[in-house]
Amino acid sequence: MIRHIVLFKFKETANGKTKAENLQEAKARMLALKDEIPELTRLEVYFGAQAQAASNYDYILVSDFDTLEQMEAYQKHPAHVAFGQFVKELREPDGRACIDYEL
């Protein structure tokens, strides 16, 4: 099994919305992918604590896949690509970190 963890640091405002509004929309859009992309075995989205350090990331995505091939199919899926383009507008230019590992 492969675990895929992605962290984003969001801008204070983007697309005319606050960070809090954009975090909620990004979460809703990501969770909707569970119904669109069958390769996703598990999908969870969390936000950083309100009192966290300003240097911390704001958004964490934890997803699991049975195989590396399933994760690659997910990453290429048009719905995931569209999400990536959407969130790119909301996050800081260097506000993405990712790790994939085997369970």
GROMACS elastic network, one bead per residue, 0.5 to 0.9 nm:
[ bonds ]
;  ai    aj funct       b0    kb
    1    64     6  0.68594   500
    1    65     6  0.57166   500
    1    67     6  0.56565   500
    1    68     6  0.77952   500
    1   101     6  0.84097   500
    1   102     6  0.56730   500
    1   103     6  0.53883   500
    2    63     6  0.83473   500
    2    64     6  0.56045   500
    2    65     6  0.51610   500
    2    66     6  0.62509   500
    2    67     6  0.61547   500
    2    68     6  0.63709   500
    2    71     6  0.76285   500
    2   100     6  0.66508   500
    2   101     6  0.55936   500
    2   103     6  0.60320   500
    3    62     6  0.70560   500
    3    63     6  0.57999   500
    3    65     6  0.65407   500
    3    66     6  0.89228   500
    3    71     6  0.89679   500
    3    99     6  0.81283   500
    3   100     6  0.55299   500
    3   101     6  0.53983   500
    3   102     6  0.61957   500
    3   103     6  0.67491   500
    4    61     6  0.78463   500
    4    62     6  0.58796   500
    4    63     6  0.51855   500
    4    64     6  0.61164   500
    4    65     6  0.79831   500
    4    71     6  0.81089   500
    4    98     6  0.73779   500
    4    99     6  0.60081   500
    4   101     6  0.68058   500
    5    60     6  0.70200   500
    5    61     6  0.55485   500
    5    63     6  0.64875   500
    5    64     6  0.87721   500
    5    97     6  0.82547   500
    5    98     6  0.55786   500
    5    99     6  0.53796   500
    5   100     6  0.63134   500
    5   101     6  0.87312   500
    6    59     6  0.81313   500
    6    60     6  0.57203   500
    6    61     6  0.51427   500
    6    62     6  0.67750   500
    6    63     6  0.87731   500
    6    96     6  0.70481   500
    6    97     6  0.56928   500
    6    99     6  0.66619   500
    6   100     6  0.87206   500
    7    57     6  0.61772   500
    7    58     6  0.73177   500
    7    59     6  0.55381   500
    7    61     6  0.64424   500
    7    62     6  0.89786   500
    7    95     6  0.77380   500
    7    96     6  0.55581   500
    7    97     6  0.51173   500
    7    98     6  0.63085   500
    8    57     6  0.56106   500
    8    58     6  0.59438   500
    8    59     6  0.51230   500
    8    60     6  0.65845   500
    8    61     6  0.86404   500
    8    87     6  0.86712   500
    8    91     6  0.64213   500
    8    92     6  0.79744   500
    8    94     6  0.89003   500
    8    95     6  0.52489   500
    8    97     6  0.66849   500
    8    98     6  0.89719   500
    9    55     6  0.85462   500
    9    56     6  0.73838   500
    9    58     6  0.50544   500
    9    59     6  0.66652   500
    9    90     6  0.86365   500
    9    91     6  0.55556   500
    9    92     6  0.59038   500
    9    93     6  0.89187   500
    9    94     6  0.81309   500
    9    96     6  0.65232   500
    9    97     6  0.89286   500
   10    13     6  0.81473   500
   10    14     6  0.85781   500
   10    19     6  0.63999   500
   10    22     6  0.81290   500
   10    23     6  0.77277   500
   10    57     6  0.77073   500
   10    58     6  0.63298   500
   10    59     6  0.77693   500
   10    87     6  0.86426   500
   10    90     6  0.57008   500
   10    92     6  0.55901   500
   10    95     6  0.68927   500
   11    14     6  0.63610   500
   11    18     6  0.83139   500
   11    19     6  0.62461   500
   11    89     6  0.88505   500
   11    90     6  0.59416   500
   11    91     6  0.52582   500
   11    92     6  0.54273   500
   11    95     6  0.87689   500
   12    17     6  0.86036   500
   12    18     6  0.60299   500
   12    20     6  0.83733   500
   12    90     6  0.87378   500
   12    91     6  0.89146   500
   13    16     6  0.65685   500
   13    17     6  0.55242   500
   13    19     6  0.54126   500
   13    20     6  0.88503   500
   13    21     6  0.89856   500
   13    22     6  0.81169   500
   13    90     6  0.77078   500
   14    17     6  0.55199   500
   14    18     6  0.66927   500
   14    19     6  0.73469   500
   14    22     6  0.76025   500
   14    89     6  0.70113   500
   14    90     6  0.54696   500
   14    91     6  0.82588   500
   15    18     6  0.85035   500
   15    22     6  0.85308   500
   15    89     6  0.76301   500
   15    90     6  0.74107   500
   17    20     6  0.80852   500
   17    21     6  0.59669   500
   17    22     6  0.63361   500
   18    21     6  0.51950   500
   18    22     6  0.61990   500
   18    23     6  0.85426   500
   19    22     6  0.50978   500
   19    23     6  0.60044   500
   19    24     6  0.86453   500
   19    90     6  0.81406   500
   20    23     6  0.51197   500
   20    24     6  0.63383   500
   20    25     6  0.87445   500
   21    24     6  0.52740   500
   21    25     6  0.63083   500
   21    26     6  0.86468   500
   22    25     6  0.50593   500
   22    26     6  0.59669   500
   22    27     6  0.84439   500
   22    87     6  0.87363   500
   22    90     6  0.70256   500
   23    26     6  0.51540   500
   23    27     6  0.61233   500
   23    28     6  0.86573   500
   23    47     6  0.77155   500
   23    58     6  0.80446   500
   23    59     6  0.71951   500
   23    90     6  0.87004   500
   24    27     6  0.51415   500
   24    28     6  0.62351   500
   24    29     6  0.86633   500
   25    28     6  0.51208   500
   25    29     6  0.61314   500
   25    30     6  0.85293   500
   26    29     6  0.51594   500
   26    30     6  0.60638   500
   26    31     6  0.85622   500
   26    59     6  0.89944   500
   26    83     6  0.80840   500
   26    86     6  0.81855   500
   26    87     6  0.68266   500
   26    90     6  0.88689   500
   27    30     6  0.51532   500
   27    31     6  0.60749   500
   27    32     6  0.85326   500
   27    45     6  0.62747   500
   27    46     6  0.80163   500
   27    47     6  0.89909   500
   27    59     6  0.85076   500
   27    61     6  0.87816   500
   28    31     6  0.52517   500
   28    32     6  0.61995   500
   28    33     6  0.89452   500
   29    32     6  0.51849   500
   29    33     6  0.67809   500
   29    83     6  0.71873   500
   30    33     6  0.53326   500
   30    34     6  0.75631   500
   30    43     6  0.85563   500
   30    44     6  0.88599   500
   30    45     6  0.78563   500
   30    61     6  0.85482   500
   30    80     6  0.81988   500
   30    83     6  0.71306   500
   31    34     6  0.57098   500
   31    35     6  0.80356   500
   31    43     6  0.71071   500
   31    44     6  0.74757   500
   31    45     6  0.75630   500
   32    35     6  0.58166   500
   32    36     6  0.69818   500
   33    37     6  0.57747   500
   33    38     6  0.87831   500
   33    40     6  0.84605   500
   33    43     6  0.89262   500
   33    79     6  0.69426   500
   33    80     6  0.72232   500
   33    83     6  0.88681   500
   34    37     6  0.56381   500
   34    38     6  0.69576   500
   34    39     6  0.85750   500
   34    40     6  0.62745   500
   34    41     6  0.83976   500
   34    42     6  0.80470   500
   34    43     6  0.69477   500
   35    38     6  0.69495   500
   35    40     6  0.88923   500
   36    79     6  0.73826   500
   37    40     6  0.61172   500
   37    73     6  0.88005   500
   37    74     6  0.65617   500
   37    77     6  0.73602   500
   37    79     6  0.78372   500
   37    80     6  0.83134   500
   38    41     6  0.76741   500
   38    70     6  0.89102   500
   38    74     6  0.83489   500
   39    64     6  0.89741   500
   39    65     6  0.65706   500
   39    66     6  0.79251   500
   39    67     6  0.89383   500
   39    70     6  0.53067   500
   39    71     6  0.70325   500
   39    73     6  0.72718   500
   39    74     6  0.63162   500
   40    43     6  0.68602   500
   40    63     6  0.70010   500
   40    64     6  0.63714   500
   40    65     6  0.56536   500
   40    66     6  0.82599   500
   40    70     6  0.75972   500
   40    71     6  0.76314   500
   40    74     6  0.71960   500
   41    63     6  0.72841   500
   41    64     6  0.53471   500
   41    65     6  0.51721   500
   41    66     6  0.67866   500
   42    62     6  0.78184   500
   42    63     6  0.52042   500
   42    65     6  0.71367   500
   43    61     6  0.73103   500
   43    62     6  0.58273   500
   43    64     6  0.66802   500
   44    60     6  0.81893   500
   44    61     6  0.58572   500
   44    62     6  0.51966   500
   44    63     6  0.63393   500
   45    59     6  0.71963   500
   45    60     6  0.56554   500
   45    62     6  0.63874   500
   45    63     6  0.86648   500
   46    58     6  0.83901   500
   46    59     6  0.58548   500
   46    60     6  0.52239   500
   46    61     6  0.66481   500
   46    62     6  0.84487   500
   47    50     6  0.85077   500
   47    57     6  0.83746   500
   47    58     6  0.54438   500
   47    60     6  0.62310   500
   48    51     6  0.83939   500
   48    52     6  0.67066   500
   48    56     6  0.76180   500
   48    57     6  0.66665   500
   48    59     6  0.61734   500
   48    60     6  0.77689   500
   49    52     6  0.52831   500
   49    53     6  0.89197   500
   49    58     6  0.80863   500
   50    53     6  0.88103   500
   51    54     6  0.86295   500
   52    55     6  0.83007   500
   52    56     6  0.67507   500
   52    57     6  0.89926   500
   52    58     6  0.89767   500
   53    56     6  0.55261   500
   53    57     6  0.88412   500
   54    57     6  0.80810   500
   57    60     6  0.76776   500
   57    95     6  0.75821   500
   57    96     6  0.83862   500
   57    97     6  0.88981   500
   64    67     6  0.88555   500
   64    71     6  0.80478   500
   65    68     6  0.70565   500
   65    69     6  0.85990   500
   65    70     6  0.60559   500
   65    71     6  0.57986   500
   66    69     6  0.84640   500
   66    70     6  0.67277   500
   66    71     6  0.80829   500
   67    70     6  0.52465   500
   67    71     6  0.66211   500
   67    72     6  0.88349   500
   68    71     6  0.50930   500
   68    72     6  0.62499   500
   68    73     6  0.86714   500
   69    72     6  0.50336   500
   69    73     6  0.61770   500
   69    74     6  0.86210   500
   70    73     6  0.50264   500
   70    74     6  0.62085   500
   70    75     6  0.86809   500
   71    74     6  0.50171   500
   71    75     6  0.62324   500
   71    76     6  0.87600   500
   72    75     6  0.50680   500
   72    76     6  0.63521   500
   72    77     6  0.86267   500
   73    76     6  0.52397   500
   73    77     6  0.60487   500
   74    77     6  0.51024   500
   74    78     6  0.86487   500
   74    79     6  0.87166   500
   74    80     6  0.67278   500
   74    81     6  0.89413   500
   75    78     6  0.83910   500
   75    80     6  0.61122   500
   75    81     6  0.69036   500
   76    79     6  0.84986   500
   76    80     6  0.69087   500
   76    81     6  0.64680   500
   77    80     6  0.53516   500
   77    81     6  0.62558   500
   77    82     6  0.87058   500
   78    82     6  0.60809   500
   78    83     6  0.85844   500
   79    82     6  0.51331   500
   79    83     6  0.62800   500
   79    84     6  0.87300   500
   80    84     6  0.62107   500
   80    85     6  0.87376   500
   81    84     6  0.50547   500
   81    85     6  0.64075   500
   81    86     6  0.87208   500
   82    85     6  0.51645   500
   82    86     6  0.62317   500
   82    87     6  0.87541   500
   83    87     6  0.61382   500
   83    88     6  0.84498   500
   84    87     6  0.53113   500
   84    88     6  0.60232   500
   84    89     6  0.89483   500
   85    88     6  0.51789   500
   85    89     6  0.69251   500
   86    89     6  0.57719   500
   86    90     6  0.71583   500
   87    90     6  0.50116   500
   87    91     6  0.62487   500
   88    91     6  0.55135   500
   88    92     6  0.79446   500
   88    93     6  0.78705   500
   89    92     6  0.81903   500
   89    93     6  0.87763   500
   91    94     6  0.79445   500
   91    95     6  0.57455   500
   91    96     6  0.76795   500
   92    96     6  0.78536   500
   93    96     6  0.79915   500
   94    97     6  0.84335   500
